[in-house]
Amino acid sequence: MAVIIAGDRSGVGKTTVTLALLAALRQWGTVQSFKVGPDYIDPMFHTQVTGRSCRNLDPVLTSESYVERCFRQHRQTADFGLVEGVMGLFDGAGSSDYASTAHIARLLDLPILLVLDCSRMARSIAALVHGFRSFDPRLKFAGVVLNRVGSDRHLELLQAALEPINLPILGVLRRQAEITIPDRHLGLVPTEELPQMQELIDRLAVLGKESFDWGKLLPLMKGDRSQSLLAPVLLGDPAPNRPLNPPYVGNLEGQIPRIGVARDRAFSFYYADNLDLLERLGAELVYWSPLTDELPAEVNGLYFGGGFPEMFAAELQANAIGRAAVRSTIVAGMPTYAECGGLMYLSQSIMDFEGRSWEMAGILPTVAQMGKRLTLGYRQAAALQNSPFMQEKAIVWGHEFHRSTLTQLPKTPLYQIRGYDATSPATTEGWHMHQAHASYVHLHWGDRAWMPHNFLQACLRFGKVQPGTF
C-alpha cells in the first residue's frame, strides 16, 4: 500500500510534507517514492532523501497502463510507498482531471492525505475539507495534514472546526522558517547545487518524526514485500505497432553501445525510467560533465538531458576542449539526443538574463536567449522527418518547461507541435542536424521502447562506420 499526498492548490507545502515523511520513514525501512506529473526537480529531492530513484507517474507522457505497471513494479521492492501529487487535487492536463492527483489516486486505488495551508483560516477549514471530500465520491481520504499552524489556539480552532467532518488529522506542521528550500526561475534549486543537503535531510527527519501520527500512517504505507503485487512485468514494452523481440540485446546484434550521458549541475533533468530503459536495451551508460570533462572515449552516442545550462554558461564556455570535441564528434555523424537544456548547449551561444553571451557547442545555427516568459505545458509532437530517434509521422507526447527562446528557427523543423487542447494552433519546433535530434520537448520513453531502441541502433551503425574515432 501507499498514500498519495495532495493539496487543495499549489504552494500549500506538499513537497515539504512529502520530504519530511520520506526522511522519517527511513528509520523504519526502505522507501519507494513517486511523483505525479512531468516534474524533474522534486524527484531529485525524493531520491536524495530515500536513496532510491523516484519514479514519475504521468499518463499523458506514457499511458494509464504504464503508470500502473511502474507503480506496482517499484512499490513491491520497498518497505514503504509514498506518492507526491501535483498542483491541486483535481487539477489535470486540461479541463478534466486527467493526469491529476485525483486521477492517479483512482487509478492506483490509493488513500489521499490532503495537505492544507492553514495560515489564513480557522473555521473555514471545515468547508474546504468537506468540499474536497465530497466532490468525487470515488476517492478515499486517509486524513488531513494541517500546515503552517500559527499557535496552540489556532490549532484548537482548526481541530474544533474539523471534528464534525470525521476525517482524522494525521499531521500538524507549525509555521517555521528553519526549513527552506531555495528556488529560482524554474522551481526549486536542484539538489546537486545544495551543499547543505544532508543537513536539510536531517532537519526534515526530525520534523517528520515530531509532526505526524505514525500509529495511523505507517499501516497505510507499509506493504508485504514477501508477496508481489503483480507478476513480474517488463517496463518499457514497445508499442504494439512497433514489435520488438526480447531480449532487446539480440536486436542490437549482441553488441553493447556506449552512450555518453551529460550529467552534472548544468544537466540533471533525466527520468530514471529512461536511463534504466537504455541499460535494459543493452547500452552501457558513461556519465560525464560538460562543465569540466573532455568527451568520454569510445562512446557511440551522446545524450544531453535538460537542466540549467544558463546558470553555468561561463563554466561551459570555459571548457573549450569539451565543446570542441562535442562539435567535431556530432559533425562527424555521432547520433545525439538533446532535450531543452541540451538543445541550448548545442546552439551557438546562450544569452543569459543579464544579456551576456556565452559560447556553446556551436552545432545549431541559433542562439538560446533567456527571458521572463515561461513556456509550459504538454505537447503532442508529430515527427516531420526521420531522425536517429524516430521515423517521419511518428506521434509522441512530451512536455515543455523553459524560459528561453531561439533567435533562429530551423528551415526544416523536426516536429509539428500541438498543445494538450486539440483546438490549439499547430506550430513547428526542433532540429535535426547531422545525426543530432534536439528539441525543447522532454520525452518520457515509458512504454515506447522503440524510440531509444532506434537511437541505439543508430549509435551502433555509427560505431561500425567509423571505428576507433571516438
C-alpha positions as CSV (number, residue, x, y, z in Angstrom):
1,M,0.0,0.0,0.0
2,A,1.0,3.6,-0.3
3,V,-0.6,7.0,0.3
4,I,-0.8,9.9,-2.1
5,I,0.0,13.5,-0.9
6,A,-2.4,16.0,-2.3
7,G,-3.1,19.7,-1.8
8,D,-6.1,21.9,-2.3
9,R,-3.8,24.0,-4.6
10,S,-0.2,24.6,-5.5
11,G,2.0,26.1,-2.8
12,V,0.4,24.6,0.3
13,G,3.5,22.6,1.2
14,K,3.1,19.2,-0.5
15,T,6.8,18.9,-1.2
16,T,7.9,19.8,2.4
17,V,5.3,17.4,3.8
18,T,6.4,14.6,1.4
19,L,10.1,15.1,2.2
20,A,9.5,15.1,5.9
21,L,7.5,11.9,5.6
22,L,10.2,10.3,3.5
23,A,13.0,11.3,5.8
24,A,11.2,10.0,8.9
25,L,10.2,6.7,7.2
26,R,13.9,5.9,6.6
27,Q,14.2,4.9,10.2
28,W,11.8,2.0,9.7
29,G,13.0,0.7,6.4
30,T,13.3,1.3,2.6
31,V,11.0,3.8,0.9
32,Q,9.9,4.0,-2.7
33,S,8.7,7.4,-3.8
34,F,6.7,8.5,-6.8
35,K,5.9,11.9,-8.3
36,V,2.7,12.6,-10.3
37,G,3.4,14.6,-13.4
38,P,6.4,15.5,-15.6
39,D,8.5,17.3,-12.9
40,Y,12.2,16.6,-12.7
41,I,13.3,18.6,-9.6
42,D,11.0,17.3,-6.9
43,P,12.1,13.7,-7.7
44,M,15.7,14.7,-7.2
45,F,14.9,15.6,-3.6
46,H,13.0,12.4,-3.2
47,T,16.0,10.4,-4.4
48,Q,18.4,12.3,-2.1
49,V,16.2,11.5,0.9
50,T,15.4,7.9,0.2
51,G,18.5,6.7,-1.6
52,R,16.2,5.2,-4.4
53,S,15.3,6.6,-7.8
54,C,11.9,8.4,-7.7
55,R,9.6,7.4,-10.5
56,N,7.3,9.7,-12.4
57,L,3.7,8.7,-12.8
58,D,2.3,10.6,-15.8
59,P,-0.4,9.1,-18.0
60,V,0.0,11.8,-20.7
61,L,3.7,11.2,-21.3
62,T,3.2,7.4,-21.0
63,S,-0.2,5.7,-20.5
64,E,-2.5,4.6,-17.7
65,S,-1.3,1.0,-18.1
66,Y,2.3,2.1,-17.8
67,V,1.6,4.2,-14.7
68,E,0.0,1.1,-13.1
69,R,2.9,-1.2,-14.1
70,C,5.5,1.3,-13.0
71,F,3.9,1.8,-9.6
72,R,3.4,-1.9,-8.9
73,Q,6.8,-3.0,-10.1
74,H,8.8,-0.5,-8.0
75,R,6.5,-0.4,-5.0
76,Q,6.9,-4.1,-4.3
77,T,10.7,-3.7,-3.8
78,A,10.5,-1.4,-0.8
79,D,9.0,-1.5,2.8
80,F,7.0,1.7,2.3
81,G,5.5,3.7,-0.6
82,L,4.6,7.3,-0.9
83,V,3.3,9.3,-3.9
84,E,3.6,13.1,-4.2
85,G,0.8,14.7,-6.2
86,V,0.8,17.7,-8.5
87,M,-0.9,21.1,-8.2
88,G,-4.3,21.0,-6.6
89,L,-6.0,17.6,-6.1
90,F,-8.3,17.9,-9.2
91,D,-6.1,20.0,-11.4
92,G,-5.3,17.9,-14.6
93,A,-3.8,18.4,-18.0
94,G,-6.9,20.1,-19.4
95,S,-10.4,20.9,-18.5
96,S,-10.9,17.4,-17.0
97,D,-8.9,15.9,-14.1
98,Y,-6.9,13.6,-16.4
99,A,-3.3,13.3,-15.2
100,S,-4.3,15.0,-11.9
101,T,-3.5,13.7,-8.4
102,A,-7.1,12.6,-8.2
103,H,-6.8,10.6,-11.4
104,I,-3.7,8.8,-10.2
105,A,-5.4,8.1,-6.8
106,R,-8.3,6.5,-8.5
107,L,-6.2,4.6,-11.0
108,L,-4.0,3.1,-8.2
109,D,-6.7,2.9,-5.6
110,L,-4.7,5.0,-3.1
111,P,-5.9,6.8,0.0
112,I,-5.3,10.6,-0.1
113,L,-3.5,12.6,2.6
114,L,-4.8,16.2,2.0
115,V,-2.3,19.0,2.9
116,L,-3.9,22.3,3.8
117,D,-2.3,25.7,4.3
118,C,-4.0,26.9,7.5
119,S,-2.1,30.2,7.8
120,R,-5.1,32.4,6.8
121,M,-8.1,30.5,8.0
122,A,-9.7,28.8,11.0
123,R,-13.3,27.5,11.0
124,S,-13.5,27.8,7.2
125,I,-11.1,24.8,7.0
126,A,-14.2,22.6,7.6
127,A,-16.0,23.9,4.5
128,L,-12.8,23.4,2.4
129,V,-12.3,19.8,3.6
130,H,-15.9,19.0,3.2
131,G,-15.9,20.2,-0.4
132,F,-12.8,18.3,-1.4
133,R,-14.0,15.1,0.3
134,S,-17.5,15.2,-1.3
135,F,-16.5,16.4,-4.8
136,D,-15.6,13.0,-6.1
137,P,-17.2,10.1,-4.1
138,R,-14.9,7.6,-5.8
139,L,-11.9,8.9,-3.9
140,K,-10.7,7.6,-0.5
141,F,-9.3,10.1,2.1
142,A,-6.9,8.9,4.8
143,G,-6.8,12.2,6.6
144,V,-5.5,15.8,6.5
145,V,-2.2,17.5,7.3
146,L,-2.5,21.0,8.8
147,N,0.4,23.0,7.6
148,R,1.6,26.5,8.8
149,V,-0.4,26.4,12.0
150,G,0.3,29.6,13.9
151,S,-0.3,28.8,17.6
152,D,-1.9,26.4,20.1
153,R,-5.0,28.5,20.0
154,H,-5.0,28.4,16.2
155,L,-4.7,24.6,16.3
156,E,-7.6,24.3,18.7
157,L,-9.9,26.3,16.4
158,L,-8.9,24.1,13.5
159,Q,-9.5,20.9,15.4
160,A,-12.9,22.1,16.6
161,A,-13.9,23.0,13.1
162,L,-12.9,19.6,11.6
163,E,-14.3,17.4,14.4
164,P,-17.8,17.1,12.7
165,I,-16.1,16.2,9.4
166,N,-14.9,13.0,10.9
167,L,-11.7,12.9,8.9
168,P,-8.5,12.4,11.1
169,I,-5.8,15.0,11.4
170,L,-2.7,12.9,10.7
171,G,-0.1,15.7,10.8
172,V,0.4,19.2,12.1
173,L,3.3,21.4,11.0
174,R,3.8,24.8,12.6
175,R,4.9,27.9,10.9
176,Q,8.6,27.8,10.8
177,A,11.4,29.3,8.8
178,E,14.3,26.9,9.7
179,I,13.5,24.6,6.8
180,T,13.6,26.4,3.5
181,I,14.5,25.1,0.0
182,P,15.7,27.8,-2.3
183,D,14.1,28.3,-5.7
184,R,14.6,30.2,-8.9
185,H,13.0,30.6,-12.4
186,L,12.0,27.0,-13.0
187,G,11.2,26.0,-9.4
188,L,13.4,24.5,-6.7
189,V,17.2,24.7,-6.9
190,P,18.3,21.1,-7.8
191,T,19.9,19.0,-5.1
192,E,23.4,19.0,-6.7
193,E,23.6,22.7,-6.1
194,L,22.8,22.5,-2.4
195,P,25.9,21.7,-0.3
196,Q,23.8,21.7,2.8
197,M,21.6,18.9,1.5
198,Q,22.4,16.4,4.2
199,E,21.8,18.9,6.9
200,L,18.4,19.7,5.3
201,I,17.5,16.0,5.2
202,D,18.4,15.6,8.9
203,R,16.1,18.5,9.8
204,L,13.3,17.1,7.7
205,A,13.7,13.8,9.5
206,V,13.3,15.5,12.9
207,L,10.3,17.4,11.6
208,G,8.7,14.3,10.2
209,K,9.1,12.3,13.4
210,E,7.5,15.0,15.5
211,S,4.7,16.2,13.2
212,F,2.7,13.1,12.1
213,D,0.5,10.4,13.7
214,W,2.7,7.5,12.8
215,G,0.4,5.0,14.5
216,K,-2.2,5.6,11.8
217,L,0.1,6.5,8.9
218,L,2.6,3.5,9.0
219,P,-0.1,0.8,8.2
220,L,-1.2,2.9,5.2
221,M,2.2,3.0,3.7
222,K,3.6,-0.4,4.6
223,G,3.4,-3.3,2.2
224,D,4.2,-7.0,2.3
225,R,7.4,-7.5,0.4
226,S,7.0,-11.3,0.6
227,Q,4.2,-11.1,-1.9
228,S,4.4,-9.4,-5.3
229,L,1.6,-7.0,-6.0
230,L,1.7,-8.3,-9.6
231,A,3.5,-10.9,-11.5
232,P,6.8,-9.5,-12.8
233,V,6.3,-7.0,-15.6
234,L,8.6,-5.6,-18.2
235,L,8.6,-1.8,-18.2
236,G,9.2,-0.1,-21.5
237,D,7.5,-2.7,-23.6
238,P,7.3,-1.5,-27.2
239,A,4.1,0.0,-28.6
240,P,2.0,-2.7,-30.3
241,N,2.7,-1.3,-33.8
242,R,6.5,-1.4,-33.2
243,P,7.1,-5.1,-32.3
244,L,10.5,-6.0,-30.7
245,N,11.5,-9.4,-29.6
246,P,13.1,-9.5,-26.2
247,P,15.9,-9.9,-25.2
248,Y,16.5,-6.5,-26.8
249,V,20.2,-7.0,-26.9
250,G,19.6,-9.6,-29.6
251,N,18.1,-6.8,-31.8
252,L,21.4,-4.9,-31.4
253,E,23.3,-7.9,-32.7
254,G,24.8,-8.7,-29.3
255,Q,26.8,-5.5,-29.3
256,I,27.0,-3.1,-26.4
257,P,26.6,0.6,-27.4
258,R,28.3,3.0,-25.1
259,I,26.3,6.2,-24.5
260,G,27.9,9.4,-23.1
261,V,25.3,10.9,-20.8
262,A,25.9,14.5,-19.8
263,R,25.2,14.7,-16.0
264,D,26.3,17.4,-13.7
265,R,25.0,20.7,-12.2
266,A,24.1,22.0,-15.6
267,F,22.4,18.8,-17.0
268,S,20.4,17.0,-14.4
269,F,16.9,16.5,-15.9
270,Y,16.6,12.8,-16.6
271,Y,13.7,10.4,-16.0
272,A,15.0,7.4,-14.1
273,D,12.9,5.1,-16.3
274,N,14.7,6.5,-19.5
275,L,18.1,5.7,-18.1
276,D,17.0,2.3,-16.9
277,L,15.5,1.5,-20.3
278,L,18.7,2.3,-22.1
279,E,20.5,-0.2,-19.9
280,R,17.8,-2.8,-20.3
281,L,18.1,-2.4,-24.1
282,G,21.8,-3.3,-23.8
283,A,23.6,0.0,-23.5
284,E,26.4,1.0,-21.2
285,L,26.0,4.5,-19.8
286,V,29.1,6.6,-19.4
287,Y,28.4,9.7,-17.3
288,W,30.5,12.8,-17.9
289,S,30.4,16.6,-17.2
290,P,30.4,19.1,-20.0
291,L,31.4,21.6,-17.3
292,T,34.8,20.1,-16.6
293,D,35.4,16.9,-18.6
294,E,36.6,16.0,-22.1
295,L,34.3,13.9,-24.2
296,P,34.5,10.3,-22.9
297,A,36.4,7.9,-25.1
298,E,34.9,5.1,-27.2
299,V,31.2,6.2,-27.0
300,N,28.8,5.5,-29.8
301,G,26.3,8.2,-29.0
302,L,25.5,11.2,-26.8
303,Y,22.6,12.1,-24.5
304,F,22.1,15.6,-23.2
305,G,19.2,16.0,-20.8
306,G,17.7,19.2,-19.6
307,G,18.8,21.4,-16.8
308,F,20.2,24.8,-16.1
309,P,23.0,25.5,-18.6
310,E,22.2,29.2,-18.4
311,M,23.2,29.2,-14.7
312,F,26.6,27.6,-15.6
313,A,27.2,29.2,-19.0
314,A,30.6,30.7,-18.0
315,E,31.9,27.3,-17.0
316,L,30.5,25.6,-20.1
317,Q,32.2,28.2,-22.2
318,A,35.5,27.8,-20.3
319,N,35.6,24.1,-21.2
320,A,36.7,24.8,-24.7
321,I,38.2,21.4,-25.2
322,G,35.0,19.7,-24.3
323,R,32.9,21.9,-26.5
324,A,35.2,21.4,-29.5
325,A,35.1,17.6,-29.0
326,V,31.3,17.7,-28.9
327,R,31.1,19.8,-32.0
328,S,33.6,17.7,-34.1
329,T,32.0,14.4,-33.0
330,I,28.5,15.5,-33.8
331,V,29.6,16.9,-37.2
332,A,31.2,13.6,-37.9
333,G,27.8,12.0,-37.5
334,M,27.6,10.6,-34.0
335,P,23.9,10.1,-33.0
336,T,22.9,12.6,-30.3
337,Y,19.8,13.2,-28.4
338,A,19.3,16.6,-26.7
339,E,16.4,17.9,-24.7
340,C,15.8,21.5,-23.7
341,G,19.0,22.4,-21.8
342,G,20.8,20.0,-24.1
343,L,19.3,21.9,-27.1
344,M,20.6,25.1,-25.6
345,Y,24.1,23.7,-25.2
346,L,24.2,22.6,-28.9
347,S,23.3,26.1,-30.0
348,Q,25.9,28.8,-31.0
349,S,25.6,30.6,-27.7
350,I,23.4,31.3,-24.6
351,M,22.4,34.8,-23.8
352,D,21.7,34.9,-20.1
353,F,19.2,37.0,-18.1
354,E,21.7,39.9,-17.9
355,G,22.2,39.9,-21.7
356,R,25.7,38.4,-21.6
357,S,26.6,36.0,-24.3
358,W,28.4,32.7,-23.7
359,E,29.7,30.4,-26.4
360,M,28.3,26.8,-26.6
361,A,29.0,23.8,-28.8
362,G,28.0,25.6,-32.0
363,I,26.1,22.8,-33.7
364,L,22.8,24.6,-34.3
365,P,22.7,28.0,-36.1
366,T,20.8,29.7,-33.4
367,V,21.2,31.5,-30.0
368,A,19.3,30.5,-26.9
369,Q,18.1,33.7,-25.3
370,M,16.8,33.8,-21.7
371,G,13.6,35.8,-21.0
372,K,10.8,36.3,-18.5
373,R,8.1,34.4,-20.4
374,L,7.6,30.8,-19.2
375,T,6.7,28.2,-21.9
376,L,4.9,25.4,-20.1
377,G,2.6,22.5,-21.0
378,Y,2.1,19.1,-22.6
379,R,2.9,18.9,-26.3
380,Q,1.8,16.4,-29.0
381,A,4.8,16.1,-31.3
382,A,4.4,14.7,-34.8
383,A,7.8,14.0,-36.5
384,L,8.2,15.8,-39.8
385,Q,11.3,13.9,-40.8
386,N,13.4,10.9,-39.9
387,S,15.9,11.2,-37.1
388,P,18.0,8.7,-35.1
389,F,15.2,8.6,-32.6
390,M,12.0,8.3,-34.6
391,Q,10.6,8.0,-38.1
392,E,8.6,10.6,-40.0
393,K,4.9,10.7,-39.0
394,A,5.6,9.2,-35.6
395,I,3.5,10.9,-32.9
396,V,4.6,11.2,-29.2
397,W,3.5,13.2,-26.2
398,G,6.1,15.4,-24.4
399,H,6.3,18.4,-22.1
400,E,7.9,21.8,-22.4
401,F,9.2,23.9,-19.4
402,H,11.6,26.7,-20.2
403,R,12.2,30.4,-20.2
404,S,14.5,30.6,-23.2
405,T,13.7,31.2,-26.9
406,L,15.7,30.6,-30.0
407,T,16.7,33.6,-32.2
408,Q,16.6,31.4,-35.4
409,L,14.2,28.5,-36.1
410,P,15.1,25.6,-38.3
411,K,14.2,25.7,-42.0
412,T,13.2,22.1,-41.9
413,P,11.8,21.5,-38.3
414,L,11.8,18.3,-36.5
415,Y,8.3,18.4,-35.1
416,Q,4.8,19.7,-35.7
417,I,3.6,20.7,-32.2
418,R,0.2,21.0,-30.7
419,G,-0.8,21.7,-27.1
420,Y,-3.0,19.4,-25.0
421,D,-6.1,21.2,-26.2
422,A,-6.7,19.8,-29.7
423,T,-8.1,23.1,-30.9
424,S,-4.8,25.0,-30.3
425,P,-2.9,26.0,-33.5
426,A,-0.1,23.9,-34.7
427,T,3.5,25.2,-34.6
428,T,6.8,23.7,-35.6
429,E,9.9,23.1,-33.4
430,G,13.1,21.1,-33.0
431,W,16.3,20.5,-35.0
432,H,17.7,17.5,-36.9
433,M,21.3,18.3,-38.0
434,H,23.9,15.8,-38.8
435,Q,22.6,12.9,-36.6
436,A,21.5,15.2,-33.7
437,H,17.9,15.2,-32.5
438,A,17.4,18.4,-30.5
439,S,14.2,19.8,-29.1
440,Y,12.7,21.7,-26.3
441,V,10.2,18.8,-25.8
442,H,11.0,16.5,-22.9
443,L,10.1,12.9,-23.6
444,H,9.4,10.0,-21.1
445,W,10.1,6.9,-23.2
446,G,8.0,4.8,-20.9
447,D,6.1,2.2,-23.0
448,R,7.7,3.4,-26.3
449,A,10.9,1.4,-26.2
450,W,11.1,1.8,-30.0
451,M,12.5,5.3,-29.5
452,P,15.7,4.5,-27.6
453,H,16.0,1.3,-29.5
454,N,16.1,3.2,-32.8
455,F,18.7,5.5,-31.1
456,L,20.9,2.6,-30.0
457,Q,20.8,1.0,-33.4
458,A,21.9,4.3,-35.0
459,C,24.7,4.5,-32.4
460,L,26.0,1.1,-33.4
461,R,25.9,1.9,-37.1
462,F,28.0,5.0,-36.4
463,G,30.4,2.9,-34.5
464,K,30.8,0.4,-37.4
465,V,31.2,3.1,-39.9
466,Q,34.0,5.0,-38.0
467,P,35.8,2.5,-35.8
468,G,38.4,3.9,-33.4
469,T,37.5,7.6,-34.0
470,F,35.6,8.1,-30.7
